Amino acid sequence: MHRSVEDHIEEFLEGRLTGIARESFEAHVAVCRQCHDLALQMQSHSALLQCLVAPAELEPPPGFYARVIRRVESEARPSFWALLLDPVFGRRLVYASASLVILMGVFLLVTEPVHHELASTPVHALAQPSAQQPGHEQPATSEKVRQGRDSLLVTLATFGE
C-alpha cells in the first residue's frame, strides 16, 4: 500500500478530500490494484458501520433506573461492617468482650505471686533491722545478733493483745 492512499483514505471516504488531492488520490487508485482493493474494502466497512449507527438518541423506558437500582441492592452482599450495626450481634459482641476482660482479670489474679506483708503486727515491727531505727547501730558480732534474737523471742512470748 502506498503512503498517499494511507494518508487520505479516511478523508476520501467521508467526502472531505477536495481539489488536487482528490484528483491525485483517484488517479492512483485507478492505476494501483492493491490500493483500489483497499479503498473498496474500506468503503464496504464504512457502509456496514453506518448501518450500526442509531437513528436517534435512545432513552430508557420509564422506571428503568429504579429497576436497576433495586436489582443491584437485592444482589449486593452485606459487608463485614454491616454486621456490627446489627443490634443482636452488637449485644453479643459486648457480652463476649466483657467476658474476655473478666477472664483475663481472673487469670492475672490467679497467676500473680502472693506476698503477705505483716506490716501492722508487732512481730513485723520487731523483726525490722535496728539500722532503720534512729540512734541504733546494727550488731557487728555474732554475740550481738544472738542477744537480739533472744530479746525478740522474749518480747514475742510476753506479747498479749
C-alpha positions in Angstrom: 0.0 0.0 0.0 1.2 3.5 -0.8 1.7 6.3 1.6 -0.6 8.7 -0.3 -3.5 6.3 0.0 -2.9 5.7 3.6 -2.8 9.3 4.5 -6.0 10.3 2.6 -8.3 7.2 2.6 -10.5 8.3 5.5 -10.9 11.8 4.1 -11.9 10.3 0.7 -14.5 8.0 2.2 -16.0 10.8 4.3 -16.1 13.1 1.2 -13.7 15.7 2.7 -11.0 15.2 0.2 -11.2 18.0 -2.4 -9.2 19.6 -5.2 -5.8 18.4 -6.4 -5.5 15.9 -3.5 -8.8 14.2 -4.6 -7.7 14.0 -8.3 -4.3 12.6 -7.2 -6.0 10.0 -5.0 -8.5 8.9 -7.6 -5.8 8.7 -10.3 -3.6 6.5 -8.1 -6.5 4.2 -7.1 -7.4 3.8 -10.7 -3.9 2.6 -11.6 -2.8 0.6 -8.5 -4.8 -2.6 -8.0 -3.8 -3.1 -4.3 -4.9 0.5 -3.4 -8.1 0.0 -5.4 -9.0 -3.2 -3.4 -8.2 -1.5 -0.1 -10.4 1.5 -1.0 -13.3 -0.8 -1.9 -12.9 -2.8 1.4 -12.8 0.3 3.5 -15.8 1.7 1.6 -17.8 -1.5 2.4 -16.7 -1.5 6.0 -17.8 2.2 6.3 -21.2 1.3 4.8 -21.6 -1.5 7.4 -20.6 0.7 10.2 -23.2 3.3 9.1 -25.9 0.7 9.4 -25.0 0.3 13.1 -25.4 4.0 13.9 -28.6 4.6 15.9 -31.1 6.9 14.1 -31.7 9.0 17.2 -30.6 9.2 20.8 -32.3 6.4 22.7 -34.0 7.0 26.1 -34.6 4.1 28.5 -38.2 3.4 29.4 -39.7 4.9 32.5 -38.7 3.1 35.7 -35.6 1.6 34.2 -33.2 3.2 36.6 -35.4 2.3 39.6 -35.4 -1.4 38.5 -31.6 -1.4 38.0 -31.0 0.1 41.5 -33.5 -2.4 43.1 -31.7 -5.3 41.4 -28.3 -4.1 42.4 -29.4 -3.7 46.0 -31.0 -7.1 46.1 -27.9 -8.8 44.8 -25.4 -6.9 46.9 -23.7 -8.9 49.6 -23.7 -7.3 53.1 -20.3 -6.1 54.1 -18.5 -7.2 57.3 -19.0 -3.8 58.9 -22.8 -4.1 58.4 -22.7 -6.9 60.9 -21.5 -4.5 63.6 -24.6 -2.4 63.1 -26.9 -5.4 63.8 -28.3 -4.9 67.3 -28.3 -8.7 68.2 -24.7 -9.1 67.0 -23.6 -5.9 68.8 -25.0 -7.1 72.1 -23.3 -10.5 71.7 -20.1 -8.8 70.9 -20.3 -6.6 74.0 -21.0 -9.7 76.2 -18.2 -11.6 74.7 -15.8 -8.7 75.2 -16.9 -8.2 78.8 -16.4 -12.0 79.5 -13.0 -11.9 78.0 -12.0 -8.9 80.2 -13.3 -10.7 83.3 -11.4 -14.0 82.4 -8.2 -12.1 81.7 -8.5 -10.3 85.1 -9.1 -13.6 86.9 -6.2 -15.1 85.1 -3.9 -12.3 86.2 -5.1 -12.5 89.8 -4.6 -16.3 89.9 -1.1 -16.3 88.3 0.2 -13.3 90.3 2.6 -14.5 93.1 1.2 -13.8 96.6 3.3 -11.7 99.0 1.9 -11.4 102.5 3.1 -8.3 104.3 2.6 -8.2 108.1 3.3 -4.5 108.5 0.6 -4.0 111.1 1.8 -6.8 113.6 4.3 -6.3 116.3 6.3 -9.3 115.0 7.0 -7.4 111.8 8.0 -4.3 113.7 10.3 -6.2 116.0 11.9 -8.2 113.1 13.0 -5.0 111.3 16.7 -4.4 111.4 17.8 -2.0 114.0 19.5 0.2 111.5 16.1 1.5 110.5 15.5 2.9 113.9 17.3 6.2 114.6 20.2 6.1 117.0 20.8 2.3 116.8 23.6 0.6 115.1 23.4 -2.9 113.5 25.2 -5.6 115.6 28.5 -6.4 114.1 29.3 -9.6 116.0 27.6 -12.9 116.4 27.1 -12.2 120.1 25.0 -9.1 119.5 23.0 -11.0 116.9 22.2 -13.8 119.4 21.2 -11.3 122.0 18.9 -9.6 119.6 17.2 -12.9 118.8 16.8 -13.7 122.4 15.2 -10.4 123.2 12.9 -10.8 120.2 11.8 -14.2 121.5 11.1 -12.8 125.0 9.1 -10.0 123.5 7.0 -12.3 121.4 6.4 -14.7 124.3 5.2 -11.9 126.6 3.1 -10.1 123.9 -0.6 -10.0 124.5 -3.4 -8.4 122.5 
